[in-house]
Amino acid sequence: MLRKTKIKVILSLLAVLLLCSAVAACSDTFLPEENGYTATVIYDAGEGRFGPSDTTGIRTFKYKPGVSIIEPGGEQNTQISAPTRTDMHVSAWYPVQLDESGNPRKDGSGAYILEESPWDFSSMRLPDEDGCKLYLSAHWSMNYKLIVDVGEDARADGVENKEYTDYDKAGPVSQPGIAPRWDGHTFYYYYYLNAEQEEVRLRSTSDWAQLVLTDETPEITVYVRWLEGEWTIINRSSQLNWQEFDEGNYILDADIDLGGNSFRFDDFTGVFEGNGHTISNITVEDSRNASAEQSMFTFGEGGILRNVVFENVTYSVTLTYALSGEEPSYYIGLLAGNAEGLNLENLSGIAFVGCSINVSSFGSAYGIPVQYGQGTSYEGIFGTLGEGQSYTPAAGSEPVTVTVA
């Protein structure tokens, strides 16, 4: 019985303590003005809202005079969230002029009369006066957006433009991580239109950094250049070093220095578009071919090579085999020993600079004549042409030096 009485007394004491705590808490209610918070700051988001439960777009806070104030949604702020508005963001907060009663002044259209400059949250402070009031109005700008325009033909085929809206600050855009896709086509590169509506290709990170999102230019559009068909884009020497191409479509996207390594076509039936670029420092050696026709490149039916400069090419041929027939000859050239049967229109826009052919004859091949187009416009390029054929290399081409020993 005594034990039960003690338990009741303890419970009664606990109840009294809780009641006293609640009363004490009520007596400690914080009163801003009595604690020096006499300045009033009103944030007016206009058509924006500070949260799903906000119906007015207005937030009022008390501060001490002479202090800096919080920027809604600022990096160092967890107390006041930034207001939101569909497809828009707050780019600045402007002080509103107040009348003698402390109410915001409006013009004839009902719009707030604003100060000329926005409030600088990093440097400006409230007036050091009791009861001062600051009314800030949000200035809204369109959200930042990068648009990738895939082109009218691609859109007609079901490819959609891509919009990147994850830019929460003004600043340079970055290249999208995944290139768009279009069946039957190859993505080539991005470009934009400058003030003169001229195409400017975007190659590097520094190129992309020149495209800057601002509140005056919240949207930037870049465009896609496509290649019809399946292409391999070549912009590194490793894609050509010691390679022999026999088919496929290739486009040269940079000047390539092979550093003395080999590069060949072997009965090539595809398309190699040089795009005006240069392939330099090629070294090719032939000593195994028993054919009367010797060349660095060979082309199959329909093979196309165009718009490329070959610079500092050294093609060395060692002849060791005897040839049959009456008055046999070797025919040697960079593109073909004998061009008969080739469509020379498929070998257009090709220039040769500082190129040479070195021919050595040994054993059974010694004394057999070597034809390399001596005295013609195609000397060193073709050993001979077929009847009715003619060929002139591209402008800027130099004669190919041929040495026969």
C-alpha positions as CSV (number, residue, x, y, z in Angstrom):
1,M,0.0,0.0,0.0
2,L,2.8,2.4,0.9
3,R,4.5,1.6,-2.4
4,K,1.4,2.6,-4.4
5,T,1.1,5.8,-2.5
6,K,4.7,6.8,-3.4
7,I,4.1,6.2,-7.1
8,K,1.0,8.5,-7.0
9,V,3.0,11.2,-5.3
10,I,5.8,11.0,-8.0
11,L,3.3,11.2,-10.8
12,S,1.6,14.2,-9.3
13,L,5.0,16.0,-9.0
14,L,5.8,15.3,-12.6
15,A,2.5,16.8,-13.7
16,V,3.2,19.9,-11.7
17,L,6.6,20.3,-13.3
18,L,5.2,20.0,-16.8
19,L,2.6,22.6,-16.1
20,C,5.2,25.0,-14.7
21,S,7.3,24.5,-17.8
22,A,4.5,25.3,-20.2
23,V,3.7,28.5,-18.2
24,A,7.4,29.5,-18.3
25,A,7.5,29.0,-22.0
26,C,4.5,31.2,-22.5
27,S,6.1,33.9,-20.5
28,D,9.3,33.8,-22.7
29,T,7.4,34.6,-26.0
30,F,9.8,36.6,-28.4
31,L,8.7,40.1,-29.2
32,P,10.8,41.5,-32.1
33,E,10.4,45.3,-31.4
34,E,11.3,44.8,-27.7
35,N,14.4,43.0,-28.8
36,G,15.6,45.7,-31.3
37,Y,14.0,44.3,-34.5
38,T,12.2,47.5,-35.5
39,A,13.0,47.5,-39.2
40,T,10.5,45.9,-41.6
41,V,11.4,44.3,-44.9
42,I,8.6,43.2,-47.3
43,Y,9.4,40.8,-50.2
44,D,6.8,41.1,-52.9
45,A,7.0,38.3,-55.5
46,G,4.3,39.8,-57.7
47,E,2.9,36.9,-59.7
48,G,5.2,34.4,-58.1
49,R,4.7,32.4,-54.9
50,F,6.9,31.5,-52.0
51,G,5.5,28.0,-51.7
52,P,2.4,25.8,-52.4
53,S,0.5,27.3,-49.5
54,D,1.3,30.9,-50.4
55,T,-1.7,32.8,-51.8
56,T,-0.3,36.4,-51.7
57,G,3.3,36.2,-52.9
58,I,4.3,38.5,-50.1
59,R,6.6,37.8,-47.1
60,T,7.3,40.2,-44.3
61,F,10.4,40.0,-42.0
62,K,11.7,42.0,-39.1
63,Y,15.4,43.0,-38.9
64,K,17.5,45.2,-36.7
65,P,18.3,48.6,-38.3
66,G,21.6,48.9,-40.1
67,V,22.1,45.2,-40.9
68,S,22.3,43.4,-44.2
69,I,19.3,41.4,-45.1
70,I,18.6,37.9,-46.5
71,E,18.2,37.3,-50.2
72,P,15.4,34.8,-50.9
73,G,16.9,31.6,-52.2
74,G,20.4,33.0,-51.8
75,E,23.4,30.6,-51.5
76,Q,23.9,31.4,-47.8
77,N,20.2,31.4,-47.0
78,T,18.1,28.6,-45.6
79,Q,15.4,30.7,-44.1
80,I,13.7,32.3,-47.0
81,S,13.1,30.2,-50.1
82,A,13.1,31.8,-53.6
83,P,9.7,32.5,-55.0
84,T,8.7,30.4,-58.0
85,R,6.9,31.1,-61.3
86,T,6.4,28.9,-64.3
87,D,9.3,29.2,-66.8
88,M,10.7,32.2,-64.9
89,H,13.2,33.1,-62.1
90,V,13.9,36.2,-60.0
91,S,16.8,38.1,-61.5
92,A,16.8,41.0,-59.1
93,W,14.9,42.7,-56.3
94,Y,14.1,46.4,-56.7
95,P,13.3,48.8,-53.8
96,V,9.9,50.4,-54.2
97,Q,9.4,54.0,-53.5
98,L,7.2,54.6,-50.4
99,D,4.8,57.4,-49.6
100,E,4.7,59.3,-46.3
101,S,2.5,56.6,-44.8
102,G,5.1,53.9,-45.7
103,N,2.9,52.4,-48.5
104,P,4.4,51.5,-51.9
105,R,3.9,54.2,-54.6
106,K,2.3,53.2,-57.9
107,D,2.1,54.9,-61.3
108,G,-1.0,55.5,-63.3
109,S,-1.1,51.9,-64.6
110,G,-0.9,50.5,-61.1
111,A,2.7,49.4,-61.4
112,Y,5.1,50.0,-58.5
113,I,7.5,53.0,-58.9
114,L,10.9,51.4,-58.5
115,E,14.3,52.8,-57.6
116,E,16.8,52.9,-60.5
117,S,19.1,50.2,-59.2
118,P,18.3,46.8,-57.7
119,W,19.1,45.9,-54.1
120,D,22.6,44.5,-53.7
121,F,22.3,41.9,-50.9
122,S,26.1,41.5,-50.7
123,S,26.9,45.1,-49.9
124,M,23.9,47.1,-49.0
125,R,22.4,47.5,-45.5
126,L,19.2,48.8,-44.0
127,P,19.2,52.4,-42.8
128,D,20.3,52.7,-39.2
129,E,17.0,54.1,-38.0
130,D,14.4,52.6,-35.8
131,G,11.2,51.7,-37.6
132,C,12.7,51.9,-41.1
133,K,10.9,50.1,-43.9
134,L,12.1,48.5,-47.1
135,Y,9.7,47.2,-49.8
136,L,11.3,44.9,-52.4
137,S,9.6,43.9,-55.6
138,A,10.8,40.9,-57.6
139,H,12.0,41.4,-61.2
140,W,11.2,38.3,-63.2
141,S,13.2,37.0,-66.1
142,M,12.7,34.0,-68.4
143,N,14.4,30.8,-67.2
144,Y,17.8,30.0,-68.9
145,K,17.5,27.5,-71.6
146,L,19.8,25.8,-74.2
147,I,17.9,24.6,-77.3
148,V,19.3,22.1,-79.7
149,D,17.6,22.5,-83.1
150,V,18.0,19.3,-85.1
151,G,16.8,20.9,-88.3
152,E,13.5,20.9,-90.3
153,D,14.2,17.6,-92.2
154,A,15.1,15.7,-89.0
155,R,12.0,17.0,-87.3
156,A,9.9,15.9,-90.2
157,D,11.3,12.4,-89.7
158,G,10.4,12.3,-86.1
159,V,13.5,13.7,-84.4
160,E,12.7,16.2,-81.7
161,N,14.5,19.3,-80.7
162,K,16.2,19.0,-77.3
163,E,15.8,21.6,-74.5
164,Y,18.2,21.9,-71.6
165,T,16.6,23.9,-68.7
166,D,18.8,22.9,-65.8
167,Y,20.7,26.2,-65.9
168,D,19.9,27.9,-62.7
169,K,22.4,30.8,-63.1
170,A,23.5,33.1,-65.8
171,G,26.7,32.0,-67.4
172,P,28.2,30.0,-70.3
173,V,26.5,26.9,-71.7
174,S,28.2,23.5,-72.0
175,Q,28.1,21.0,-74.8
176,P,25.3,18.4,-74.3
177,G,26.7,15.0,-73.2
178,I,24.8,12.9,-75.7
179,A,24.5,13.9,-79.4
180,P,21.1,13.6,-81.1
181,R,20.4,10.6,-83.4
182,W,18.7,10.4,-86.7
183,D,18.3,7.1,-88.5
184,G,20.2,7.0,-91.8
185,H,22.4,10.0,-90.8
186,T,25.5,10.7,-88.8
187,F,25.8,13.6,-86.3
188,Y,28.6,15.8,-87.5
189,Y,28.8,18.9,-85.3
190,Y,27.0,21.7,-83.5
191,Y,27.0,25.3,-84.7
192,Y,25.3,28.6,-83.9
193,L,24.4,31.7,-85.9
194,N,26.3,34.9,-85.1
195,A,24.9,38.5,-85.4
196,E,25.4,38.4,-89.1
197,Q,23.5,35.1,-89.3
198,E,26.7,33.3,-90.3
199,E,27.3,29.7,-89.2
200,V,30.0,29.4,-86.5
201,R,31.1,25.8,-85.7
202,L,31.4,24.8,-82.0
203,R,34.6,22.7,-81.8
204,S,36.0,23.1,-78.3
205,T,35.1,23.9,-74.7
206,S,36.3,27.4,-75.2
207,D,33.9,27.8,-78.2
208,W,31.0,26.7,-76.1
209,A,32.1,29.1,-73.3
210,Q,31.5,32.0,-75.7
211,L,27.7,31.3,-75.6
212,V,26.6,33.0,-72.4
213,L,23.1,32.9,-70.9
214,T,22.0,36.2,-69.5
215,D,18.8,37.8,-68.4
216,E,18.8,39.7,-71.7
217,T,19.5,36.5,-73.6
218,P,17.9,33.7,-71.5
219,E,17.7,31.3,-74.4
220,I,20.4,30.2,-76.8
221,T,19.9,28.0,-79.8
222,V,22.5,25.8,-81.4
223,Y,22.0,23.8,-84.5
224,V,23.0,20.3,-85.7
225,R,24.9,19.6,-88.9
226,W,24.1,16.1,-90.2
227,L,25.8,13.8,-92.8
228,E,23.5,11.7,-94.9
229,G,24.4,8.0,-94.4
230,E,26.8,6.3,-92.1
231,W,30.2,8.1,-91.8
232,T,33.3,7.8,-89.8
233,I,34.6,11.2,-88.7
234,I,38.5,11.3,-88.7
235,N,40.2,13.8,-86.5
236,R,43.1,11.9,-84.9
237,S,46.2,10.3,-86.4
238,S,45.4,7.0,-84.7
239,Q,42.5,6.6,-87.0
240,L,44.8,6.5,-90.0
241,N,48.1,5.2,-88.7
242,W,49.0,1.9,-90.5
243,Q,45.4,1.5,-91.7
244,E,44.3,0.1,-95.0
245,F,40.8,1.1,-96.0
246,D,38.7,-1.0,-98.4
247,E,35.2,0.3,-97.9
248,G,33.0,2.7,-95.9
249,N,32.5,6.5,-95.8
250,Y,35.1,8.7,-94.1
251,I,35.3,12.5,-93.7
252,L,38.5,14.2,-92.6
253,D,37.7,16.7,-89.8
254,A,41.2,18.0,-89.1
255,D,44.7,18.1,-90.5
256,I,46.5,14.9,-89.7
257,D,50.2,14.4,-89.2
258,L,51.1,10.7,-89.5
259,G,54.6,11.2,-88.3
260,G,56.1,8.9,-91.0
261,N,53.6,6.1,-90.6
262,S,51.8,4.3,-93.4
263,F,48.2,4.9,-94.7
264,R,46.7,3.2,-97.7
265,F,43.6,2.4,-99.7
266,D,43.3,-1.3,-100.8
267,D,40.7,-1.6,-103.7
268,F,38.8,1.1,-101.9
269,T,35.1,1.2,-102.9
270,G,33.9,3.8,-100.3
271,V,34.1,7.6,-100.1
272,F,36.9,9.5,-98.5
273,E,36.0,13.2,-98.2
274,G,39.1,15.2,-97.3
275,N,37.0,18.3,-96.6
276,G,40.0,20.5,-97.6
277,H,42.3,19.2,-94.9
278,T,45.9,17.9,-95.2
279,I,47.4,14.5,-94.4
280,S,51.1,14.9,-94.0
281,N,54.3,12.8,-93.4
282,I,53.2,9.5,-94.9
283,T,55.8,6.8,-95.6
284,V,54.8,3.7,-97.6
285,E,57.2,1.0,-98.7
286,D,56.3,-1.7,-101.4
287,S,58.5,-4.7,-102.1
288,R,56.2,-7.6,-102.4
289,N,54.0,-6.9,-105.4
290,A,54.8,-8.7,-108.6
291,S,52.4,-6.6,-110.6
292,A,53.5,-4.3,-113.4
293,E,51.3,-1.6,-111.8
294,Q,52.5,-0.2,-108.5
295,S,50.7,2.5,-106.4
296,M,50.3,3.7,-102.9
297,F,46.5,3.6,-103.3
298,T,44.3,1.2,-105.2
299,F,40.6,1.8,-106.0
300,G,37.7,-0.5,-106.6
301,E,34.6,0.2,-108.5
302,G,33.0,3.5,-107.3
303,G,35.8,4.4,-104.9
304,I,36.0,8.2,-104.3
305,L,38.8,10.3,-102.9
306,R,38.4,14.0,-103.0
307,N,39.3,17.4,-101.6
308,V,42.4,16.5,-99.7
309,V,46.1,17.7,-99.7
310,F,48.9,15.1,-99.4
311,E,52.0,16.7,-98.0
312,N,55.5,15.2,-97.5
313,V,54.6,11.8,-98.8
314,T,57.4,9.3,-99.5
315,Y,56.5,6.2,-101.5
316,S,59.3,3.7,-101.9
317,V,59.0,0.9,-104.4
318,T,61.5,-2.0,-104.8
319,L,61.1,-3.9,-108.1
320,T,62.4,-7.5,-108.1
321,Y,60.1,-9.4,-110.5
322,A,60.6,-10.0,-114.2
323,L,57.6,-9.0,-116.4
324,S,56.4,-11.1,-119.4
325,G,55.3,-9.9,-122.8
326,E,56.9,-7.8,-125.5
327,E,58.5,-4.5,-124.3
328,P,57.1,-4.8,-120.7
329,S,57.1,-1.7,-118.4
330,Y,56.4,-1.0,-114.8
331,Y,53.7,1.7,-114.2
332,I,54.1,3.6,-111.0
333,G,52.1,6.5,-109.4
334,L,50.7,7.6,-106.0
335,L,47.1,7.1,-107.0
336,A,47.4,4.4,-109.6
337,G,49.9,2.8,-111.8
338,N,47.5,2.6,-114.7
339,A,44.3,4.8,-114.5
340,E,42.6,3.0,-117.3
341,G,39.2,1.8,-116.0
342,L,39.1,4.4,-113.2
343,N,36.5,7.2,-113.2
344,L,38.9,10.1,-112.7
345,E,36.0,12.4,-111.6
346,N,36.0,10.3,-108.4
347,L,39.6,11.5,-107.7
348,S,39.0,15.3,-107.7
349,G,40.3,18.2,-105.7
350,I,43.5,16.4,-104.7
351,A,46.8,18.3,-104.2
352,F,50.3,17.1,-103.7
353,V,53.0,19.1,-101.8
354,G,56.5,17.9,-101.2
355,C,55.7,14.3,-102.4
356,S,58.2,11.9,-103.8
357,I,58.5,8.4,-105.3
358,N,61.7,6.4,-105.0
359,V,62.0,3.4,-107.3
360,S,64.8,0.7,-107.0
361,S,65.2,-2.2,-109.4
362,F,67.0,-5.4,-108.5
363,G,67.5,-8.8,-110.0
364,S,65.0,-9.8,-112.7
365,A,63.4,-6.3,-112.7
366,Y,66.7,-4.6,-113.4
367,G,66.6,-2.8,-116.8
368,I,62.8,-3.0,-117.2
369,P,61.5,0.6,-118.1
370,V,59.5,2.5,-115.4
371,Q,56.7,4.7,-116.5
372,Y,55.5,7.4,-114.1
373,G,53.8,9.9,-116.4
374,Q,57.0,11.6,-117.3
375,G,56.5,15.1,-118.7
376,T,52.7,15.2,-118.1
377,S,50.4,17.1,-115.7
378,Y,49.9,13.8,-113.8
379,E,53.6,12.9,-113.4
380,G,54.1,10.8,-110.3
381,I,50.4,10.7,-109.7
382,F,49.6,8.1,-112.4
383,G,52.0,5.9,-114.3
384,T,49.7,6.2,-117.4
385,L,46.2,7.1,-118.3
386,G,43.7,5.3,-120.6
387,E,42.8,6.6,-124.0
388,G,40.8,9.8,-123.8
389,Q,41.6,10.4,-120.1
390,S,43.1,13.5,-118.7
391,Y,44.0,14.6,-115.1
392,T,45.1,17.9,-113.5
393,P,45.7,18.0,-109.7
394,A,44.1,20.7,-107.5
395,A,45.4,24.2,-107.3
396,G,48.5,24.6,-105.2
397,S,49.8,21.2,-106.1
398,E,53.5,20.7,-106.7
399,P,55.2,18.2,-109.1
400,V,55.8,14.8,-107.6
401,T,59.5,14.1,-107.5
402,V,60.3,10.6,-108.9
403,T,63.7,9.0,-108.6
404,V,64.4,5.7,-110.5
405,A,67.6,3.8,-109.6
